[in-house]
Amino acid sequence: MEVQGFEGHGPEIEHLLRSARAGRLAHAYLFCGARGCGKKTLARLLAQALFCEAEEGKRPCGFCPACKRFLSGNHPDVRALSPKGRSIGVDEVRELMDYLSRRPYEGRWHVAIVERADKMTPSAQNALLKTLEEPPQDTVFFLLTDTPGALLPTVKSRLRTVRVAPLTRAACAQALARHGVEETRATRLAGLAHGSVGRALELNADEGYEPLLARALASLAALDGASSVAAAAAPFYVEGERQEDILSFFETIGRDRMALENGVAPEALTGEELENVRVDGRKLLLSVLAARRMLSANVAWPNALDALYLSLV
C-alpha cells in the first residue's frame, strides 16, 4: 500500500490521513520509530492535509495555494522545533507557546512539529505540558522521537502514541528502487537501514558510510582481550560527529551476529564480512544500548566507547 509518498504502511496510517482530510485529528500525537522510518514525513503529510484547500477526498493535493506555501516552507501557521545543539530548551518551548496562543493567520489550524522531542529538557517538557493539559482548539502537535522513554510520563500521557514501524527489507528495497537506487544496492541499504527508507536514502547519499562500516567491522575483529581495547577503540575517538552512525553499525553487526549464532542468514551483512567478528551478538546490542544511555547523560564519547569495548571482552 502507498499513501501519497508514505509507502508500505498499514490501516492506522490510512485512518490518520482520513481524519486529517476531514479535520478531525486529535490535539497531540507522539510518533515513535527508528531513525528514518518516516515520522517527519507522516507529520508533514497530515499537516498538509489539514491546510489543503481541495475537496476532502483529494487532500493533500499539492497544487492549491495552501499546499504550495506548505511545501515551500512558507506557510504562516506551521512551526517546527528541533534541537539547537544538544537539547531543546525551555525558552524555545515558551516562544512556541506564545506563537500558538495567537489565532491562526490564514486558516483554521496551527501545526507544531517538534523533532527529536526526547531532546527537550525537563523544564521544556513541563512548559509544554501546561499547553497539552489545556490545548487550544485550533492547534495540532506532532512530537517525533526515536526514544519515547526519554519523555516525561506526564507528557506522554497527554499524547496519542503512533508507532511508525519500519518496512520489511523487501518493501524498503522496492521503495528505494522507486527512488532510482540500483536493485542490489537497494537490497543492501534496506538491510543496513533496517527497513527505514529515509535512513537508507541518507546512507545512499553518504560516500563515507561503506568505509566507516568496514572500519567498524575491523575494529570489532581486532578485539582480543582487555589489552586490545585501547588499540581497537582509539581510531573512533575522533569520530564524535558520527557517533550515532558508528553505534548504528555496531547495532547492525550485533543483530546479524545473533542471526548467525541462531543459524539464520544475516539481514544486512554478508557471512564474509562477519567471519572475523567474534563478539557475542546479544552482548554487543546491550553494549550499544548502554553507550547510548551514557551519551544521553553527557558522558564523553571516548569514555562511552571505551565502556562499550570493555563490556565485550
Secondary structure, DSSP 8 states (H G I E B T S, - for coil): -EETTEES--HHHHHHHHHHHTT---SEEEEE-STTSSHHHHHHHHHHHHH--S-GGG-S-S-SHHHHHHHTT--TTEEEE--BTTBB-HHHHHHHHHHHTS--SSSS-EEEEETTGGGB-HHHHHHHHHHHHS--TTEEEEEEES-GGGS-HHHHTTSEEEE-----HHHHHHHHHHTT--HHHHHHHHHHTTT-HHHHHHHHH-TTHHHHHHHHHHHHHT--SGGGHHHHHGGGTT-GGGHHHHHHHHHHHHHHHHHHHTT---SSS-HHHHTT--S-HHHHHHHHHHHHHHHHTT--HHHHHHHHHHTT-
